[in-house]
Amino acid sequence: MNNFLSIQPAIFCEPCKDCGARPVVEQSKNGYVVRCPNDKKHYKTKAGLVDITDWNLKNKTHMPFVASPKQKAS
């Protein structure tokens, strides 16, 4: 059985980009890991201190690039 620590709702966390779940903190032998609670194959941070900034950076959904139409000179 996995024991996860939930992250307080007041702390902003991006949802998992693969399944949309809110991340949890898991204790490993080398420190703490922020990871998806549903699947170990989804992105997780390196073991150490709780690194929510890295989680947010890697799971941020980026807006697709949309080229603006060309404007004619008047």
trRosetta pair geometry for C-beta under 8 A, 3 or more apart (Angstrom, degrees):
i j d omega theta_ij theta_ji phi_ij phi_ji
2 26 6.9 -38 -173 -122 111 119
3 26 7.8 128 84 -134 56 74
3 27 7.5 -14 88 29 101 103
4 24 3.9 15 179 154 129 144
4 25 6.7 133 -169 64 74 45
4 26 5.6 -45 -111 -82 76 79
4 37 5.8 -12 -81 -112 174 106
5 24 6.4 149 67 -178 45 87
5 25 4.2 -29 64 66 103 103
5 26 7.6 -178 18 -76 80 31
5 27 7.6 67 -11 -32 115 92
6 22 8.0 40 -152 111 90 121
6 24 5.9 -51 -101 -122 47 92
6 25 7.8 -139 -53 21 3 86
7 11 5.4 -93 164 69 104 127
7 13 5.7 75 94 -31 153 147
7 22 7.0 -138 48 157 107 107
7 23 6.4 33 -2 87 137 81
7 24 6.7 -156 -15 -119 88 39
7 25 6.3 111 -65 -23 87 99
7 34 7.8 35 -61 -130 134 106
7 52 7.1 117 -137 -99 147 127
8 11 5.0 89 69 1 87 102
11 52 6.5 -80 162 -137 123 171
12 56 7.4 49 118 -100 92 136
13 22 6.1 92 86 -157 126 83
13 23 5.4 -124 172 34 141 103
13 52 5.9 -91 -99 -156 93 112
13 55 6.5 -12 -149 110 96 131
13 56 6.5 -127 -142 -76 48 92
14 17 7.5 5 140 -55 118 83
14 55 6.8 -174 45 132 95 83
14 56 4.7 126 -5 -130 109 63
14 59 4.2 167 102 98 125 106
14 60 5.5 -111 -102 -81 160 55
14 61 7.6 171 -163 -7 123 76
15 20 4.7 10 151 -159 137 48
15 21 6.3 146 -163 65 91 20
15 22 6.0 -59 -111 -80 77 50
15 23 7.9 178 -137 -25 35 75
15 59 7.0 -149 87 156 34 130
16 19 5.0 7 93 49 127 76
16 20 6.0 -56 62 1 81 11
16 21 4.8 13 13 49 123 75
16 22 7.8 -114 -13 -52 86 8
16 23 6.6 128 -60 -68 87 78
16 36 4.3 58 -99 -105 144 116
16 38 7.3 -132 36 31 166 113
16 42 5.5 6 -159 174 127 151
16 43 7.4 172 -142 43 85 91
16 59 6.1 -86 -128 -137 30 136
17 43 7.3 35 32 12 103 127
17 58 7.8 -120 -3 132 129 68
17 59 4.6 -163 -28 -149 98 73
17 60 7.8 -19 -73 46 121 16
17 61 6.2 156 -120 -73 101 83
18 36 7.0 -35 51 -87 113 164
18 39 7.2 -76 100 55 140 134
18 42 4.8 -139 33 -116 141 111
18 43 7.6 157 -13 2 115 85
19 36 6.5 101 39 -164 116 138
19 38 5.2 -73 83 60 163 152
19 39 6.8 126 -18 9 143 117
19 42 6.8 -81 5 -82 106 148
21 36 5.5 99 67 -156 120 88
21 37 5.6 -123 151 42 143 90
21 38 5.1 158 -17 -14 157 116
22 37 7.7 14 77 3 61 118
23 34 5.1 39 157 176 139 92
23 35 6.3 151 -152 77 97 17
23 36 6.2 -68 -108 -84 72 43
23 37 7.3 154 -149 -25 32 82
23 52 7.8 168 75 -124 140 82
23 55 5.6 -47 -26 -169 171 149
23 59 7.8 -167 -47 -7 123 166
24 34 7.5 173 86 -149 29 57
24 35 6.6 -32 63 68 74 67
24 36 7.8 58 22 -176 84 13
24 37 4.6 65 1 -69 127 103
25 32 5.4 -6 -172 -174 106 117
25 33 7.2 146 -158 74 56 41
25 34 5.8 -33 -98 -96 68 64
25 35 8.0 111 -118 22 24 72
25 50 5.6 -29 -117 -115 130 115
26 32 7.1 149 75 -159 39 65
26 33 5.0 -25 63 64 92 95
26 35 5.6 -22 9 31 120 119
27 31 7.8 -115 -147 143 63 26
27 32 5.7 -39 -102 -102 58 72
27 33 7.8 165 -98 19 11 79
28 31 6.4 5 61 59 89 45
28 32 7.2 154 20 -108 78 19
28 33 5.4 46 -12 -14 120 116
28 47 4.9 -83 66 -116 132 126
29 47 7.9 -1 65 -163 53 155
30 47 3.8 75 88 126 110 144
30 48 7.0 -31 134 -63 94 53
31 47 4.4 134 51 165 95 80
31 48 4.2 48 95 -99 168 14
31 49 6.5 -60 -176 -42 133 31
32 47 7.0 142 57 -152 22 63
32 48 7.0 -53 49 84 66 30
32 49 6.5 8 47 -164 107 20
32 50 4.9 -28 102 -70 139 73
33 44 5.2 22 172 172 115 117
33 45 5.7 179 -154 65 63 78
33 46 7.5 -118 -113 125 87 14
33 47 5.4 -42 -67 -93 96 66
34 44 6.7 172 85 -156 48 68
34 45 4.5 42 43 9 90 122
34 50 6.1 91 -56 -157 105 72
34 51 6.1 -129 7 63 124 63
34 52 6.0 149 -95 -89 163 55
34 54 7.5 147 49 72 129 95
34 55 4.5 -75 114 -60 138 136
35 40 7.2 7 173 -125 141 54
35 42 7.1 128 -172 83 81 94
35 43 7.7 -161 -131 106 66 47
35 44 3.6 -6 -100 -112 100 108
35 45 7.2 -128 -61 18 69 70
36 39 5.6 -5 100 51 127 69
36 40 7.9 -159 67 -84 91 20
36 42 3.8 12 17 76 146 140
36 43 7.1 88 -21 55 108 58
36 44 7.2 -108 10 -73 72 84
38 42 7.1 53 69 -3 88 140
39 42 4.8 96 81 -14 99 101
40 44 7.5 -23 -159 -30 58 137
43 55 7.6 148 116 -133 113 67
43 58 5.2 -163 171 131 157 133
43 59 6.4 -162 63 -68 140 94
45 48 7.8 -92 134 42 107 91
45 51 4.6 178 -171 65 153 111
45 54 4.9 106 -118 90 114 128
45 55 5.6 -68 -50 -60 115 85
46 51 7.2 25 49 23 76 149
46 54 7.6 -38 17 126 84 169
48 51 6.8 40 75 -30 104 117
51 54 4.2 17 139 19 117 116
51 55 6.6 142 107 -17 72 86
52 55 5.3 -52 -151 38 42 117
52 56 6.2 43 152 -21 71 103
53 56 5.8 -54 -148 36 29 110
53 57 6.4 31 153 -21 63 107
54 57 5.6 -54 -146 35 32 113
54 58 6.3 19 161 -9 66 110
55 58 6.3 -68 -147 43 25 101
55 59 5.9 -7 167 7 65 121
56 59 6.4 -74 -133 52 22 93
56 60 6.1 46 163 -57 64 96
57 60 6.2 -35 -149 -7 23 115
